Amino acid sequence: MKIHHTAIISPKAEIAEDVEIGPYALVEGASIIGPGCIIQGHAILGGSVQLGRGNIIGYGAAIGGDPQDHAFSPDVKSRVVIGDHNRIREYCTIHRGTGEGSETVVGDHNYLMAGTHLAHNVKVGSHVTIGNNVLLAGYVEIQDHAYVGGGSVFHQFVRVGQLCLVQGNSKFGRDIPPFTIAAGYNTVVALNRAALRKAGMTWEQRQELRHAFNLLYRTGLNVTQALEQAGQISWDAGGRAFFDFVDNSGKRGLCDIRKPRNAWKSEAIIERLLLDREISLG
């Protein structure tokens, strides 16, 4: 164990033998630090933090602090749980849950760039990249393999679906469906085809997601009507994941699509979608 002599470590902390802790770092309370972790100088781990294996905590990062919530009581027992092999860069802030027994959770193999803020009860999946100075308000969820551009901001309870690409300096108060590209203000612009190919999806799988995207966004139907039409179609895993996310969109609702100059002809698009899936319009 390599612990700099200026670091302050709580006697209650559980630290694996090969952990490295840099100068002036602070590890409070009953923190748990797993094997292979590196805590760089001036980083702070509150007493409610659990780290898995192989994490790197950057200079000046503050993890496990009290949430910025007027209703929060310091007596609440909550925590931050971080999985394995994450890179959390300089001056990131990750706050613990605001309710009794609640958690802010970061999965595995994520890259959080400098200045990222995760408020209370945020959930980040695995293989997620979050750019510099992204702000995630309370209860935001970022699903697996998403990429969030720097400077983006997210309102409470917003969900970002898997394999999404979010343009930098955007702002969102609504959910972003999986497999899409989002930009600007509460706007989806396209299917994230490059990410689908990179994820190893076949042409047939990518076509199905194109059908799902078009049904939701390019028919002129509202969300309820699109879900009714989707219920007539037999989807594979990708399409089911897409419409499950849409169906479970809760407090925030869904992002709109940036509309082209020419109006869409909803009847023709629906007919083509259904014919493509060998479903009769009846």
Helices and strands as residue ranges (DSSP letters): E 2-3, E 8-9, E 14-15, E 20-21, E 26-27, E 32-33, E 38-39, E 44-45, E 49-51, E 56-57, E 62-65, E 79-82, E 87-88, E 93-95, E 103-106, E 111-112, E 117-118, E 123-124, E 129-130, E 135-136, E 141-142, E 147-148, E 153-154, E 159-160, E 165-166, E 171-172, E 180-182, E 187-191, H 193-198, H 203-217, H 223-230, H 237-247, E 256-257, H 266-276
